């Protein structure tokens, strides 16, 4: 605890909170702090979400935001599958009949393979043994004879490798064959790129996603239909894990009972095994940094608007918008009194401008935003999308709250992988988005 507090204070102790507008050095420091290894990917292993919450709680307090819940904290439970222990995958090749005499390749978690979000625990193979993994023949989806051959094939403690494009088709197979595939100890999904996510449940099977290029590079060296693997996955399904939203408010000058709301989720995917963590710099340390820059601006008395401004840092977004759903079900401000909500996510790039989810749902508000940008050229373009359940605005929209979700386009594309790092973010449109938001919120 004492060590955590020391680095936490080092991250924020010298930041110039009195700046009139956004401070890019400060924003970069916020992103770097949230994406640092000490935050453990802001997920649900080793208390990463709680470390991030403690950091944001201190920032809120230093800015002078008033808490809308004790210590700014609205706690809520979630179920989440995690991978706190070992995550190992070794491919064996060279001598299939005598794998202990062949060569092997230890793959890198996070870079060459990841655990599927719903994967269960398991140990398959060992130091001097390996389990067979067959590549699923696509004929099985159209040929009854191929289905029967697969149904009669024992797994011998191994499993099956399936192309990601074929996974949706598994539900079309006869039920006995689906059950046979699920009875394998291991299932590989061969994917063009690694994209991690979270799940609230755990399968009774070890499931891994492996880059198809890696599989082809190593497993294709086999002189048989089966690869040989040794696998270890330690998975833990956490029930009713207590995490939190953080909520602060700046009272309005003349109409404090009406609200403008700024939101961003601070959580991310956490760690996977003992070596791989997901920094989540763009998703969503960048949006959280923007929320804090806006809070810094509005905290100055001369910038305080007529309406109260509420700042919500949501937890549980990556676990299925759990934190924002909980807030809407247990609101700390009356939802009908919210004049407008802006949700900030993926704001670390911007070469091509920004996209506005709900822009087509709220055409008058979108036109106002677009006209402000055309007048002062804050960002290269402002594009509209329709309704989408892809971030924390969604449950507010479903409850009748007018809301936009803003994200940037262009630039680095790392998403839900180990490469979404603070140093890689150009923050091309960050300053422009900040100024556009200030102008837009001033129009209410």
Secondary structure in CASP SS format (residue, H / E / C, confidence):
PFRMAT SS
TARGET T0000
AUTHOR 0000-0000-0000
METHOD secondary structure of the structure
MODEL  1
X C 1.00
X H 1.00
X H 1.00
X H 1.00
X H 1.00
X H 1.00
X H 1.00
X H 1.00
X H 1.00
X H 1.00
X H 1.00
X H 1.00
X C 1.00
X C 1.00
X C 1.00
X C 1.00
X C 1.00
X C 1.00
X C 1.00
X C 1.00
X C 1.00
X C 1.00
X C 1.00
X H 1.00
X H 1.00
X H 1.00
X H 1.00
X H 1.00
X H 1.00
X H 1.00
X H 1.00
X H 1.00
X H 1.00
X H 1.00
X C 1.00
X C 1.00
X H 1.00
X H 1.00
X H 1.00
X H 1.00
X H 1.00
X H 1.00
X C 1.00
X C 1.00
X C 1.00
X C 1.00
X C 1.00
X H 1.00
X H 1.00
X H 1.00
X H 1.00
X H 1.00
X H 1.00
X H 1.00
X H 1.00
X H 1.00
X H 1.00
X H 1.00
X H 1.00
X H 1.00
X H 1.00
X H 1.00
X H 1.00
X C 1.00
X C 1.00
X E 1.00
X E 1.00
X C 1.00
X C 1.00
X H 1.00
X H 1.00
X H 1.00
X E 1.00
X E 1.00
X E 1.00
X E 1.00
X E 1.00
X E 1.00
X E 1.00
X E 1.00
X E 1.00
X E 1.00
X E 1.00
X C 1.00
X C 1.00
X C 1.00
X E 1.00
X E 1.00
X E 1.00
X E 1.00
X E 1.00
X E 1.00
X E 1.00
X C 1.00
X C 1.00
X C 1.00
X C 1.00
X C 1.00
X H 1.00
X H 1.00
X H 1.00
X C 1.00
X E 1.00
X E 1.00
X E 1.00
X E 1.00
X C 1.00
X C 1.00
X E 1.00
X C 1.00
X C 1.00
X C 1.00
X E 1.00
X E 1.00
X E 1.00
X C 1.00
X C 1.00
X C 1.00
X C 1.00
X C 1.00
X C 1.00
X E 1.00
X E 1.00
X E 1.00
X C 1.00
X E 1.00
X C 1.00
X C 1.00
X E 1.00
X C 1.00
X E 1.00
X E 1.00
X E 1.00
X E 1.00
X E 1.00
X C 1.00
X C 1.00
X H 1.00
X H 1.00
X H 1.00
X H 1.00
X C 1.00
X C 1.00
X H 1.00
X H 1.00
X H 1.00
X H 1.00
X H 1.00
X H 1.00
X H 1.00
X H 1.00
X H 1.00
X C 1.00
X C 1.00
X C 1.00
X C 1.00
X C 1.00
X C 1.00
X E 1.00
X E 1.00
X E 1.00
X E 1.00
X E 1.00
X H 1.00
X H 1.00
X H 1.00
X H 1.00
X H 1.00
X H 1.00
X H 1.00
X H 1.00
X H 1.00
X C 1.00
X C 1.00
X H 1.00
X H 1.00
X H 1.00
X H 1.00
X H 1.00
X H 1.00
X H 1.00
X H 1.00
X C 1.00
X C 1.00
X C 1.00
X E 1.00
X E 1.00
X E 1.00
X E 1.00
X E 1.00
X E 1.00
X C 1.00
X C 1.00
X C 1.00
X C 1.00
X C 1.00
X C 1.00
X C 1.00
X C 1.00
X C 1.00
X C 1.00
X C 1.00
X C 1.00
X C 1.00
X C 1.00
X E 1.00
X E 1.00
X E 1.00
X E 1.00
X E 1.00
X E 1.00
X H 1.00
X H 1.00
X H 1.00
X H 1.00
X H 1.00
X H 1.00
X H 1.00
X H 1.00
X H 1.00
X H 1.00
X C 1.00
X C 1.00
X C 1.00
X C 1.00
X E 1.00
X E 1.00
X E 1.00
X E 1.00
X E 1.00
X E 1.00
X E 1.00
X E 1.00
X C 1.00
X C 1.00
X E 1.00
X E 1.00
X E 1.00
X E 1.00
X E 1.00
X E 1.00
X E 1.00
X E 1.00
X E 1.00
X E 1.00
X E 1.00
X E 1.00
X E 1.00
X E 1.00
X E 1.00
X C 1.00
X C 1.00
X C 1.00
X C 1.00
X E 1.00
X E 1.00
X E 1.00
X E 1.00
X E 1.00
X E 1.00
X E 1.00
X E 1.00
X E 1.00
X E 1.00
X E 1.00
X C 1.00
X C 1.00
X C 1.00
X C 1.00
X C 1.00
X E 1.00
X E 1.00
X C 1.00
X C 1.00
X C 1.00
X E 1.00
X E 1.00
X C 1.00
X C 1.00
X C 1.00
X H 1.00
X H 1.00
X H 1.00
X H 1.00
X H 1.00
X H 1.00
X H 1.00
X H 1.00
X H 1.00
X H 1.00
X H 1.00
X H 1.00
X H 1.00
X H 1.00
X H 1.00
X H 1.00
X H 1.00
X H 1.00
X H 1.00
X C 1.00
X H 1.00
X H 1.00
X H 1.00
X C 1.00
X C 1.00
X C 1.00
X E 1.00
X E 1.00
X E 1.00
X E 1.00
X E 1.00
X E 1.00
X E 1.00
X E 1.00
X C 1.00
X C 1.00
X C 1.00
X C 1.00
X C 1.00
X C 1.00
X C 1.00
X H 1.00
X H 1.00
X H 1.00
X H 1.00
X H 1.00
X H 1.00
X H 1.00
X H 1.00
X C 1.00
X C 1.00
X C 1.00
X C 1.00
X C 1.00
X H 1.00
X H 1.00
X H 1.00
X E 1.00
X E 1.00
X E 1.00
X E 1.00
X E 1.00
X E 1.00
X E 1.00
X C 1.00
X C 1.00
X C 1.00
X C 1.00
X C 1.00
X C 1.00
X C 1.00
X C 1.00
X E 1.00
X E 1.00
X E 1.00
X E 1.00
X E 1.00
X C 1.00
X C 1.00
X C 1.00
X C 1.00
X C 1.00
X H 1.00
X H 1.00
X H 1.00
X H 1.00
X H 1.00
X H 1.00
X H 1.00
X H 1.00
X H 1.00
X H 1.00
X H 1.00
X H 1.00
X H 1.00
X H 1.00
X C 1.00
X C 1.00
X C 1.00
X C 1.00
X C 1.00
X E 1.00
X E 1.00
X E 1.00
X C 1.00
X C 1.00
X C 1.00
X C 1.00
X C 1.00
X C 1.00
X C 1.00
X C 1.00
X C 1.00
X H 1.00
X H 1.00
X H 1.00
X H 1.00
X H 1.00
X C 1.00
X C 1.00
X C 1.00
X C 1.00
X E 1.00
X E 1.00
X E 1.00
X E 1.00
X E 1.00
X E 1.00
X E 1.00
X C 1.00
X C 1.00
X C 1.00
X C 1.00
X C 1.00
X C 1.00
X C 1.00
X C 1.00
X C 1.00
X C 1.00
X C 1.00
X C 1.00
X H 1.00
X H 1.00
X H 1.00
X C 1.00
X C 1.00
X C 1.00
X C 1.00
X C 1.00
X H 1.00
X H 1.00
X H 1.00
X H 1.00
X H 1.00
X H 1.00
X H 1.00
X H 1.00
X H 1.00
X H 1.00
X H 1.00
X H 1.00
X H 1.00
X C 1.00
X C 1.00
END
